[in-house]
Amino acid sequence: MILLLPVYIIVGLIIIISDGLPSIFIQKRIGKDNEIFNLYKFRTMKKETPNIATHLMQDQDSYMLKAGNFLRKTSLDEIPQLFNIIKGDIAFIGPRPALYNQKDLIALRNKYNINSLKPGITGLAQVNGRDSLSIEQKVKYDYKYLKNKSFKLDCIIMCKTIIKVLLARDIK
């Protein structure tokens, strides 16, 4: 956390200069056993942006901050989630936590008992398509992770995540 302090300061200042305070976005997400928790991210969109999944948004580019695309492509917007890991809300590896209002995703995950897992910053779906996957495809990968969860698989996902972030692949 201390090593990332300069990144927090620089990214925070960029957001504040672009669109004012706050620089951290707090969003209700679904955690393990369907518990709702607050997920922290750097804000990549304007303050008046509707609180819905980005893929459901009309004309999302009009809501994006100037630095927003860069923060998302580099996954710098995800750094505040380290606080969620410290709090115990999420892990490094696991299914990405659903938004509290993504009823279709939550229902599918409940059907396959995926919400018994602690969500993560990255997961099998993120390294196999991330934003380009349908909800059904994401749940298929989440279920595969549930059935095959292991230290080896977590290491593979972490290595693939680093490569995906460095190449900025599958991020819309």
CNS distance restraints for C-alpha pairs under 8 A (distance, minus, plus):
assign (resid   1 and name CA) (resid   5 and name CA) 6.41 0.50 0.50
assign (resid   1 and name CA) (resid  82 and name CA) 7.80 0.50 0.50
assign (resid   4 and name CA) (resid   8 and name CA) 6.34 0.50 0.50
assign (resid   5 and name CA) (resid   9 and name CA) 6.24 0.50 0.50
assign (resid   6 and name CA) (resid  10 and name CA) 6.12 0.50 0.50
assign (resid   7 and name CA) (resid  11 and name CA) 5.92 0.50 0.50
assign (resid   8 and name CA) (resid  12 and name CA) 5.78 0.50 0.50
assign (resid   9 and name CA) (resid  13 and name CA) 6.06 0.50 0.50
assign (resid  10 and name CA) (resid  14 and name CA) 6.25 0.50 0.50
assign (resid  11 and name CA) (resid  15 and name CA) 6.32 0.50 0.50
assign (resid  11 and name CA) (resid  42 and name CA) 7.77 0.50 0.50
assign (resid  12 and name CA) (resid  16 and name CA) 6.15 0.50 0.50
assign (resid  12 and name CA) (resid  23 and name CA) 5.31 0.50 0.50
assign (resid  12 and name CA) (resid  24 and name CA) 7.67 0.50 0.50
assign (resid  12 and name CA) (resid  42 and name CA) 7.46 0.50 0.50
assign (resid  13 and name CA) (resid  17 and name CA) 6.00 0.50 0.50
assign (resid  13 and name CA) (resid  23 and name CA) 7.78 0.50 0.50
assign (resid  14 and name CA) (resid  18 and name CA) 6.16 0.50 0.50
assign (resid  14 and name CA) (resid  67 and name CA) 7.46 0.50 0.50
assign (resid  15 and name CA) (resid  19 and name CA) 5.99 0.50 0.50
assign (resid  15 and name CA) (resid  20 and name CA) 6.69 0.50 0.50
assign (resid  15 and name CA) (resid  21 and name CA) 7.67 0.50 0.50
assign (resid  15 and name CA) (resid  23 and name CA) 5.58 0.50 0.50
assign (resid  15 and name CA) (resid  43 and name CA) 7.08 0.50 0.50
assign (resid  15 and name CA) (resid  44 and name CA) 7.71 0.50 0.50
assign (resid  15 and name CA) (resid  65 and name CA) 7.84 0.50 0.50
assign (resid  15 and name CA) (resid  67 and name CA) 7.48 0.50 0.50
assign (resid  16 and name CA) (resid  20 and name CA) 4.01 0.50 0.50
assign (resid  16 and name CA) (resid  21 and name CA) 5.31 0.50 0.50
assign (resid  16 and name CA) (resid  22 and name CA) 6.97 0.50 0.50
assign (resid  16 and name CA) (resid  23 and name CA) 5.98 0.50 0.50
assign (resid  18 and name CA) (resid  65 and name CA) 6.92 0.50 0.50
assign (resid  18 and name CA) (resid  66 and name CA) 7.18 0.50 0.50
assign (resid  19 and name CA) (resid  46 and name CA) 6.65 0.50 0.50
assign (resid  19 and name CA) (resid  47 and name CA) 7.58 0.50 0.50
assign (resid  19 and name CA) (resid  65 and name CA) 7.49 0.50 0.50
assign (resid  22 and name CA) (resid  43 and name CA) 7.85 0.50 0.50
assign (resid  23 and name CA) (resid  42 and name CA) 5.85 0.50 0.50
assign (resid  23 and name CA) (resid  43 and name CA) 5.54 0.50 0.50
assign (resid  24 and name CA) (resid  40 and name CA) 6.52 0.50 0.50
assign (resid  24 and name CA) (resid  41 and name CA) 5.62 0.50 0.50
assign (resid  24 and name CA) (resid  42 and name CA) 4.54 0.50 0.50
assign (resid  24 and name CA) (resid  43 and name CA) 5.40 0.50 0.50
assign (resid  24 and name CA) (resid  80 and name CA) 7.80 0.50 0.50
assign (resid  25 and name CA) (resid  40 and name CA) 5.80 0.50 0.50
assign (resid  25 and name CA) (resid  41 and name CA) 5.16 0.50 0.50
assign (resid  25 and name CA) (resid  42 and name CA) 5.64 0.50 0.50
assign (resid  25 and name CA) (resid  43 and name CA) 4.95 0.50 0.50
assign (resid  26 and name CA) (resid  38 and name CA) 5.93 0.50 0.50
assign (resid  26 and name CA) (resid  39 and name CA) 5.57 0.50 0.50
assign (resid  26 and name CA) (resid  40 and name CA) 4.88 0.50 0.50
assign (resid  26 and name CA) (resid  41 and name CA) 6.58 0.50 0.50
assign (resid  27 and name CA) (resid  38 and name CA) 5.41 0.50 0.50
assign (resid  27 and name CA) (resid  39 and name CA) 5.22 0.50 0.50
assign (resid  27 and name CA) (resid  40 and name CA) 6.71 0.50 0.50
assign (resid  27 and name CA) (resid  99 and name CA) 7.69 0.50 0.50
assign (resid  28 and name CA) (resid  36 and name CA) 6.34 0.50 0.50
assign (resid  28 and name CA) (resid  37 and name CA) 5.67 0.50 0.50
assign (resid  28 and name CA) (resid  38 and name CA) 4.81 0.50 0.50
assign (resid  28 and name CA) (resid  39 and name CA) 6.24 0.50 0.50
assign (resid  28 and name CA) (resid  99 and name CA) 6.28 0.50 0.50
assign (resid  28 and name CA) (resid 100 and name CA) 5.74 0.50 0.50
assign (resid  29 and name CA) (resid  36 and name CA) 5.52 0.50 0.50
assign (resid  29 and name CA) (resid  37 and name CA) 5.51 0.50 0.50
assign (resid  29 and name CA) (resid  38 and name CA) 6.18 0.50 0.50
assign (resid  29 and name CA) (resid  39 and name CA) 6.28 0.50 0.50
assign (resid  29 and name CA) (resid  97 and name CA) 5.87 0.50 0.50
assign (resid  29 and name CA) (resid  98 and name CA) 5.55 0.50 0.50
assign (resid  29 and name CA) (resid  99 and name CA) 4.52 0.50 0.50
assign (resid  29 and name CA) (resid 100 and name CA) 4.95 0.50 0.50
assign (resid  30 and name CA) (resid  34 and name CA) 5.32 0.50 0.50
assign (resid  30 and name CA) (resid  35 and name CA) 5.65 0.50 0.50
assign (resid  30 and name CA) (resid  36 and name CA) 4.71 0.50 0.50
assign (resid  30 and name CA) (resid  37 and name CA) 6.44 0.50 0.50
assign (resid  30 and name CA) (resid  97 and name CA) 5.52 0.50 0.50
assign (resid  30 and name CA) (resid  98 and name CA) 5.32 0.50 0.50
assign (resid  30 and name CA) (resid  99 and name CA) 6.17 0.50 0.50
assign (resid  30 and name CA) (resid 100 and name CA) 5.61 0.50 0.50
assign (resid  31 and name CA) (resid  35 and name CA) 4.99 0.50 0.50
assign (resid  31 and name CA) (resid  36 and name CA) 5.84 0.50 0.50
assign (resid  31 and name CA) (resid  37 and name CA) 6.53 0.50 0.50
assign (resid  31 and name CA) (resid  89 and name CA) 6.76 0.50 0.50
assign (resid  31 and name CA) (resid  90 and name CA) 7.29 0.50 0.50
assign (resid  31 and name CA) (resid  97 and name CA) 6.01 0.50 0.50
assign (resid  31 and name CA) (resid  98 and name CA) 7.78 0.50 0.50
assign (resid  31 and name CA) (resid 115 and name CA) 7.06 0.50 0.50
assign (resid  31 and name CA) (resid 118 and name CA) 6.34 0.50 0.50
assign (resid  31 and name CA) (resid 119 and name CA) 5.98 0.50 0.50
assign (resid  32 and name CA) (resid  89 and name CA) 7.99 0.50 0.50
assign (resid  32 and name CA) (resid 115 and name CA) 5.30 0.50 0.50
assign (resid  32 and name CA) (resid 116 and name CA) 5.47 0.50 0.50
assign (resid  32 and name CA) (resid 117 and name CA) 5.50 0.50 0.50
assign (resid  32 and name CA) (resid 118 and name CA) 4.69 0.50 0.50
assign (resid  32 and name CA) (resid 119 and name CA) 6.49 0.50 0.50
assign (resid  33 and name CA) (resid 115 and name CA) 5.22 0.50 0.50
assign (resid  33 and name CA) (resid 116 and name CA) 5.16 0.50 0.50
assign (resid  33 and name CA) (resid 117 and name CA) 7.48 0.50 0.50
assign (resid  34 and name CA) (resid 115 and name CA) 6.15 0.50 0.50
assign (resid  36 and name CA) (resid 100 and name CA) 7.09 0.50 0.50
assign (resid  37 and name CA) (resid  89 and name CA) 6.99 0.50 0.50
assign (resid  39 and name CA) (resid  81 and name CA) 6.69 0.50 0.50
assign (resid  39 and name CA) (resid  84 and name CA) 6.60 0.50 0.50
assign (resid  40 and name CA) (resid  78 and name CA) 7.75 0.50 0.50
assign (resid  40 and name CA) (resid  80 and name CA) 5.45 0.50 0.50
assign (resid  40 and name CA) (resid  81 and name CA) 5.36 0.50 0.50
assign (resid  40 and name CA) (resid  83 and name CA) 7.52 0.50 0.50
assign (resid  40 and name CA) (resid  84 and name CA) 7.05 0.50 0.50
assign (resid  41 and name CA) (resid  77 and name CA) 5.42 0.50 0.50
assign (resid  41 and name CA) (resid  78 and name CA) 5.32 0.50 0.50
assign (resid  41 and name CA) (resid  79 and name CA) 6.82 0.50 0.50
assign (resid  41 and name CA) (resid  80 and name CA) 5.21 0.50 0.50
assign (resid  41 and name CA) (resid  81 and name CA) 6.24 0.50 0.50
assign (resid  42 and name CA) (resid  76 and name CA) 7.61 0.50 0.50
assign (resid  42 and name CA) (resid  77 and name CA) 4.48 0.50 0.50
assign (resid  42 and name CA) (resid  78 and name CA) 6.71 0.50 0.50
assign (resid  42 and name CA) (resid  79 and name CA) 7.50 0.50 0.50
assign (resid  42 and name CA) (resid  80 and name CA) 6.67 0.50 0.50
assign (resid  43 and name CA) (resid  68 and name CA) 7.58 0.50 0.50
assign (resid  43 and name CA) (resid  77 and name CA) 6.89 0.50 0.50
assign (resid  44 and name CA) (resid  64 and name CA) 6.14 0.50 0.50
assign (resid  44 and name CA) (resid  65 and name CA) 5.59 0.50 0.50
assign (resid  44 and name CA) (resid  67 and name CA) 7.03 0.50 0.50
assign (resid  44 and name CA) (resid  68 and name CA) 4.09 0.50 0.50
assign (resid  44 and name CA) (resid  69 and name CA) 7.30 0.50 0.50
assign (resid  44 and name CA) (resid  71 and name CA) 6.87 0.50 0.50
assign (resid  44 and name CA) (resid  72 and name CA) 7.39 0.50 0.50
assign (resid  44 and name CA) (resid  77 and name CA) 7.08 0.50 0.50
assign (resid  45 and name CA) (resid  49 and name CA) 6.56 0.50 0.50
assign (resid  45 and name CA) (resid  63 and name CA) 5.41 0.50 0.50
assign (resid  45 and name CA) (resid  64 and name CA) 4.35 0.50 0.50
assign (resid  45 and name CA) (resid  65 and name CA) 5.03 0.50 0.50
assign (resid  45 and name CA) (resid  68 and name CA) 6.35 0.50 0.50
assign (resid  46 and name CA) (resid  63 and name CA) 5.40 0.50 0.50
assign (resid  46 and name CA) (resid  64 and name CA) 6.15 0.50 0.50
assign (resid  46 and name CA) (resid  65 and name CA) 5.94 0.50 0.50
assign (resid  48 and name CA) (resid  63 and name CA) 7.89 0.50 0.50
assign (resid  49 and name CA) (resid  63 and name CA) 6.02 0.50 0.50
assign (resid  50 and name CA) (resid  57 and name CA) 7.93 0.50 0.50
assign (resid  52 and name CA) (resid  56 and name CA) 6.75 0.50 0.50
assign (resid  52 and name CA) (resid  57 and name CA) 6.94 0.50 0.50
assign (resid  52 and name CA) (resid  99 and name CA) 7.77 0.50 0.50
assign (resid  52 and name CA) (resid 101 and name CA) 7.41 0.50 0.50
assign (resid  53 and name CA) (resid  57 and name CA) 6.80 0.50 0.50
assign (resid  53 and name CA) (resid  99 and name CA) 7.14 0.50 0.50
assign (resid  53 and name CA) (resid 102 and name CA) 7.55 0.50 0.50
assign (resid  54 and name CA) (resid  60 and name CA) 6.95 0.50 0.50
assign (resid  59 and name CA) (resid  63 and name CA) 7.59 0.50 0.50
assign (resid  60 and name CA) (resid  64 and name CA) 6.56 0.50 0.50
assign (resid  64 and name CA) (resid  68 and name CA) 5.66 0.50 0.50
assign (resid  64 and name CA) (resid  69 and name CA) 7.21 0.50 0.50
assign (resid  65 and name CA) (resid  69 and name CA) 7.53 0.50 0.50
assign (resid  67 and name CA) (resid  71 and name CA) 6.18 0.50 0.50
assign (resid  68 and name CA) (resid  72 and name CA) 6.19 0.50 0.50
assign (resid  69 and name CA) (resid  73 and name CA) 5.97 0.50 0.50
assign (resid  70 and name CA) (resid  74 and name CA) 6.07 0.50 0.50
assign (resid  71 and name CA) (resid  75 and name CA) 5.75 0.50 0.50
assign (resid  71 and name CA) (resid  76 and name CA) 4.98 0.50 0.50
assign (resid  71 and name CA) (resid  77 and name CA) 5.30 0.50 0.50
assign (resid  72 and name CA) (resid  76 and name CA) 6.42 0.50 0.50
assign (resid  72 and name CA) (resid  77 and name CA) 5.89 0.50 0.50
assign (resid  72 and name CA) (resid 171 and name CA) 7.30 0.50 0.50
assign (resid  73 and name CA) (resid 165 and name CA) 7.30 0.50 0.50
assign (resid  73 and name CA) (resid 168 and name CA) 5.25 0.50 0.50
assign (resid  73 and name CA) (resid 169 and name CA) 7.85 0.50 0.50
assign (resid  73 and name CA) (resid 171 and name CA) 6.06 0.50 0.50
assign (resid  73 and name CA) (resid 172 and name CA) 7.76 0.50 0.50
assign (resid  74 and name CA) (resid 165 and name CA) 5.87 0.50 0.50
assign (resid  74 and name CA) (resid 166 and name CA) 7.12 0.50 0.50
assign (resid  74 and name CA) (resid 168 and name CA) 6.20 0.50 0.50
assign (resid  75 and name CA) (resid  79 and name CA) 7.51 0.50 0.50
assign (resid  75 and name CA) (resid 165 and name CA) 6.59 0.50 0.50
assign (resid  78 and name CA) (resid 121 and name CA) 7.54 0.50 0.50
assign (resid  80 and name CA) (resid  84 and name CA) 7.53 0.50 0.50
assign (resid  81 and name CA) (resid  85 and name CA) 6.46 0.50 0.50
assign (resid  81 and name CA) (resid 121 and name CA) 7.19 0.50 0.50
assign (resid  82 and name CA) (resid  86 and name CA) 6.31 0.50 0.50
assign (resid  83 and name CA) (resid  87 and name CA) 6.13 0.50 0.50
assign (resid  84 and name CA) (resid  88 and name CA) 6.13 0.50 0.50
assign (resid  84 and name CA) (resid  89 and name CA) 5.24 0.50 0.50
assign (resid  84 and name CA) (resid  90 and name CA) 5.85 0.50 0.50
assign (resid  85 and name CA) (resid  89 and name CA) 5.91 0.50 0.50
assign (resid  85 and name CA) (resid  90 and name CA) 5.03 0.50 0.50
assign (resid  85 and name CA) (resid  91 and name CA) 5.47 0.50 0.50
assign (resid  85 and name CA) (resid  92 and name CA) 7.18 0.50 0.50
assign (resid  89 and name CA) (resid 118 and name CA) 7.46 0.50 0.50
assign (resid  89 and name CA) (resid 119 and name CA) 7.74 0.50 0.50
assign (resid  90 and name CA) (resid  94 and name CA) 7.98 0.50 0.50
assign (resid  90 and name CA) (resid 118 and name CA) 5.73 0.50 0.50
assign (resid  90 and name CA) (resid 119 and name CA) 5.08 0.50 0.50
assign (resid  90 and name CA) (resid 120 and name CA) 5.12 0.50 0.50
assign (resid  90 and name CA) (resid 121 and name CA) 7.22 0.50 0.50
assign (resid  91 and name CA) (resid 118 and name CA) 6.46 0.50 0.50
assign (resid  91 and name CA) (resid 119 and name CA) 6.18 0.50 0.50
assign (resid  91 and name CA) (resid 120 and name CA) 4.55 0.50 0.50
assign (resid  91 and name CA) (resid 121 and name CA) 6.64 0.50 0.50
assign (resid  92 and name CA) (resid 120 and name CA) 4.94 0.50 0.50
assign (resid  92 and name CA) (resid 121 and name CA) 5.12 0.50 0.50
assign (resid  92 and name CA) (resid 122 and name CA) 6.26 0.50 0.50
assign (resid  93 and name CA) (resid 119 and name CA) 7.17 0.50 0.50
assign (resid  93 and name CA) (resid 120 and name CA) 4.51 0.50 0.50
assign (resid  93 and name CA) (resid 121 and name CA) 6.06 0.50 0.50
assign (resid  93 and name CA) (resid 122 and name CA) 5.16 0.50 0.50
assign (resid  93 and name CA) (resid 123 and name CA) 5.20 0.50 0.50
assign (resid  93 and name CA) (resid 154 and name CA) 6.38 0.50 0.50
assign (resid  93 and name CA) (resid 157 and name CA) 7.51 0.50 0.50
assign (resid  93 and name CA) (resid 158 and name CA) 7.51 0.50 0.50
assign (resid  94 and name CA) (resid 117 and name CA) 7.00 0.50 0.50
assign (resid  94 and name CA) (resid 118 and name CA) 6.24 0.50 0.50
assign (resid  94 and name CA) (resid 119 and name CA) 4.60 0.50 0.50
assign (resid  94 and name CA) (resid 120 and name CA) 4.00 0.50 0.50
assign (resid  94 and name CA) (resid 121 and name CA) 7.01 0.50 0.50
assign (resid  94 and name CA) (resid 122 and name CA) 6.20 0.50 0.50
assign (resid  94 and name CA) (resid 123 and name CA) 4.81 0.50 0.50
assign (resid  94 and name CA) (resid 124 and name CA) 7.47 0.50 0.50
assign (resid  94 and name CA) (resid 142 and name CA) 7.83 0.50 0.50
assign (resid  94 and name CA) (resid 145 and name CA) 7.77 0.50 0.50
assign (resid  95 and name CA) (resid 114 and name CA) 7.92 0.50 0.50
assign (resid  95 and name CA) (resid 117 and name CA) 7.59 0.50 0.50
assign (resid  95 and name CA) (resid 118 and name CA) 7.52 0.50 0.50
assign (resid  95 and name CA) (resid 119 and name CA) 4.79 0.50 0.50
assign (resid  95 and name CA) (resid 120 and name CA) 5.51 0.50 0.50
assign (resid  95 and name CA) (resid 121 and name CA) 7.85 0.50 0.50
assign (resid  95 and name CA) (resid 122 and name CA) 6.94 0.50 0.50
assign (resid  95 and name CA) (resid 123 and name CA) 5.23 0.50 0.50
assign (resid  95 and name CA) (resid 124 and name CA) 7.23 0.50 0.50
assign (resid  95 and name CA) (resid 125 and name CA) 7.31 0.50 0.50
assign (resid  95 and name CA) (resid 142 and name CA) 5.74 0.50 0.50
assign (resid  96 and name CA) (resid 119 and name CA) 5.43 0.50 0.50
assign (resid  96 and name CA) (resid 120 and name CA) 5.33 0.50 0.50
assign (resid  96 and name CA) (resid 121 and name CA) 6.16 0.50 0.50
assign (resid  96 and name CA) (resid 122 and name CA) 6.34 0.50 0.50
assign (resid  96 and name CA) (resid 123 and name CA) 6.58 0.50 0.50
assign (resid  96 and name CA) (resid 126 and name CA) 7.94 0.50 0.50
assign (resid  97 and name CA) (resid 119 and name CA) 5.25 0.50 0.50
assign (resid  97 and name CA) (resid 120 and name CA) 6.87 0.50 0.50
assign (resid  98 and name CA) (resid 102 and name CA) 6.35 0.50 0.50
assign (resid  98 and name CA) (resid 105 and name CA) 6.99 0.50 0.50
assign (resid  98 and name CA) (resid 106 and name CA) 6.82 0.50 0.50
assign (resid 102 and name CA) (resid 106 and name CA) 6.21 0.50 0.50
assign (resid 103 and name CA) (resid 107 and name CA) 5.98 0.50 0.50
assign (resid 104 and name CA) (resid 108 and name CA) 6.30 0.50 0.50
assign (resid 105 and name CA) (resid 109 and name CA) 6.13 0.50 0.50
assign (resid 105 and name CA) (resid 135 and name CA) 6.26 0.50 0.50
assign (resid 105 and name CA) (resid 139 and name CA) 7.66 0.50 0.50
assign (resid 106 and name CA) (resid 110 and name CA) 6.07 0.50 0.50
assign (resid 107 and name CA) (resid 111 and name CA) 6.20 0.50 0.50
assign (resid 108 and name CA) (resid 112 and name CA) 6.61 0.50 0.50
assign (resid 108 and name CA) (resid 136 and name CA) 7.81 0.50 0.50
assign (resid 108 and name CA) (resid 139 and name CA) 6.95 0.50 0.50
assign (resid 109 and name CA) (resid 113 and name CA) 5.95 0.50 0.50
assign (resid 109 and name CA) (resid 114 and name CA) 4.92 0.50 0.50
assign (resid 109 and name CA) (resid 115 and name CA) 5.97 0.50 0.50
assign (resid 109 and name CA) (resid 139 and name CA) 6.37 0.50 0.50
assign (resid 110 and name CA) (resid 114 and name CA) 6.12 0.50 0.50
assign (resid 110 and name CA) (resid 115 and name CA) 5.98 0.50 0.50
assign (resid 112 and name CA) (resid 143 and name CA) 6.68 0.50 0.50
assign (resid 114 and name CA) (resid 142 and name CA) 6.66 0.50 0.50
assign (resid 114 and name CA) (resid 143 and name CA) 6.24 0.50 0.50
assign (resid 114 and name CA) (resid 146 and name CA) 6.54 0.50 0.50
assign (resid 115 and name CA) (resid 119 and name CA) 7.90 0.50 0.50
assign (resid 117 and name CA) (resid 146 and name CA) 7.32 0.50 0.50
assign (resid 122 and name CA) (resid 126 and name CA) 5.93 0.50 0.50
assign (resid 122 and name CA) (resid 127 and name CA) 7.68 0.50 0.50
assign (resid 122 and name CA) (resid 157 and name CA) 7.70 0.50 0.50
assign (resid 122 and name CA) (resid 158 and name CA) 7.70 0.50 0.50
assign (resid 122 and name CA) (resid 161 and name CA) 7.03 0.50 0.50
assign (resid 123 and name CA) (resid 127 and name CA) 6.59 0.50 0.50
assign (resid 123 and name CA) (resid 142 and name CA) 7.70 0.50 0.50
assign (resid 123 and name CA) (resid 157 and name CA) 6.42 0.50 0.50
assign (resid 124 and name CA) (resid 128 and name CA) 6.26 0.50 0.50
assign (resid 124 and name CA) (resid 141 and name CA) 5.83 0.50 0.50
assign (resid 124 and name CA) (resid 142 and name CA) 6.52 0.50 0.50
assign (resid 124 and name CA) (resid 145 and name CA) 6.45 0.50 0.50
assign (resid 124 and name CA) (resid 157 and name CA) 6.25 0.50 0.50
assign (resid 125 and name CA) (resid 129 and name CA) 6.26 0.50 0.50
assign (resid 125 and name CA) (resid 130 and name CA) 5.70 0.50 0.50
assign (resid 125 and name CA) (resid 133 and name CA) 7.86 0.50 0.50
assign (resid 125 and name CA) (resid 137 and name CA) 7.83 0.50 0.50
assign (resid 125 and name CA) (resid 138 and name CA) 5.25 0.50 0.50
assign (resid 125 and name CA) (resid 139 and name CA) 7.86 0.50 0.50
assign (resid 125 and name CA) (resid 141 and name CA) 5.21 0.50 0.50
assign (resid 125 and name CA) (resid 142 and name CA) 6.44 0.50 0.50
assign (resid 126 and name CA) (resid 130 and name CA) 3.96 0.50 0.50
assign (resid 126 and name CA) (resid 131 and name CA) 7.62 0.50 0.50
assign (resid 126 and name CA) (resid 161 and name CA) 7.58 0.50 0.50
assign (resid 127 and name CA) (resid 157 and name CA) 6.69 0.50 0.50
assign (resid 127 and name CA) (resid 160 and name CA) 6.02 0.50 0.50
assign (resid 127 and name CA) (resid 161 and name CA) 5.82 0.50 0.50
assign (resid 127 and name CA) (resid 164 and name CA) 6.88 0.50 0.50
assign (resid 129 and name CA) (resid 133 and name CA) 5.54 0.50 0.50
assign (resid 129 and name CA) (resid 170 and name CA) 5.50 0.50 0.50
assign (resid 130 and name CA) (resid 138 and name CA) 7.84 0.50 0.50
assign (resid 130 and name CA) (resid 170 and name CA) 5.67 0.50 0.50
assign (resid 130 and name CA) (resid 171 and name CA) 6.70 0.50 0.50
assign (resid 131 and name CA) (resid 170 and name CA) 5.86 0.50 0.50
assign (resid 131 and name CA) (resid 171 and name CA) 5.64 0.50 0.50
assign (resid 131 and name CA) (resid 172 and name CA) 6.03 0.50 0.50
assign (resid 132 and name CA) (resid 170 and name CA) 6.07 0.50 0.50
assign (resid 132 and name CA) (resid 171 and name CA) 7.59 0.50 0.50
assign (resid 132 and name CA) (resid 172 and name CA) 7.67 0.50 0.50
assign (resid 133 and name CA) (resid 137 and name CA) 5.75 0.50 0.50
assign (resid 133 and name CA) (resid 138 and name CA) 6.12 0.50 0.50
assign (resid 134 and name CA) (resid 138 and name CA) 6.25 0.50 0.50
assign (resid 135 and name CA) (resid 139 and name CA) 6.20 0.50 0.50
assign (resid 136 and name CA) (resid 140 and name CA) 6.19 0.50 0.50
assign (resid 137 and name CA) (resid 141 and name CA) 6.40 0.50 0.50
assign (resid 138 and name CA) (resid 142 and name CA) 6.12 0.50 0.50
assign (resid 139 and name CA) (resid 143 and name CA) 5.96 0.50 0.50
assign (resid 140 and name CA) (resid 144 and name CA) 6.22 0.50 0.50
assign (resid 141 and name CA) (resid 145 and name CA) 6.18 0.50 0.50
assign (resid 142 and name CA) (resid 146 and name CA) 6.22 0.50 0.50
assign (resid 143 and name CA) (resid 147 and name CA) 6.26 0.50 0.50
assign (resid 144 and name CA) (resid 148 and name CA) 6.08 0.50 0.50
assign (resid 145 and name CA) (resid 149 and name CA) 5.29 0.50 0.50
assign (resid 148 and name CA) (resid 153 and name CA) 7.51 0.50 0.50
assign (resid 149 and name CA) (resid 153 and name CA) 6.37 0.50 0.50
assign (resid 149 and name CA) (resid 154 and name CA) 7.36 0.50 0.50
assign (resid 150 and name CA) (resid 154 and name CA) 6.20 0.50 0.50
assign (resid 151 and name CA) (resid 155 and name CA) 6.20 0.50 0.50
assign (resid 152 and name CA) (resid 156 and name CA) 6.32 0.50 0.50
assign (resid 153 and name CA) (resid 157 and name CA) 6.16 0.50 0.50
assign (resid 154 and name CA) (resid 158 and name CA) 6.11 0.50 0.50
assign (resid 155 and name CA) (resid 159 and name CA) 6.21 0.50 0.50
assign (resid 156 and name CA) (resid 160 and name CA) 6.15 0.50 0.50
assign (resid 157 and name CA) (resid 161 and name CA) 5.95 0.50 0.50
assign (resid 158 and name CA) (resid 162 and name CA) 6.34 0.50 0.50
assign (resid 159 and name CA) (resid 163 and name CA) 6.47 0.50 0.50
assign (resid 160 and name CA) (resid 164 and name CA) 6.08 0.50 0.50
assign (resid 161 and name CA) (resid 165 and name CA) 6.03 0.50 0.50
assign (resid 162 and name CA) (resid 166 and name CA) 6.12 0.50 0.50
assign (resid 163 and name CA) (resid 167 and name CA) 6.11 0.50 0.50
assign (resid 164 and name CA) (resid 168 and name CA) 5.61 0.50 0.50
assign (resid 164 and name CA) (resid 169 and name CA) 5.31 0.50 0.50
assign (resid 164 and name CA) (resid 170 and name CA) 7.72 0.50 0.50
assign (resid 165 and name CA) (resid 169 and name CA) 6.80 0.50 0.50
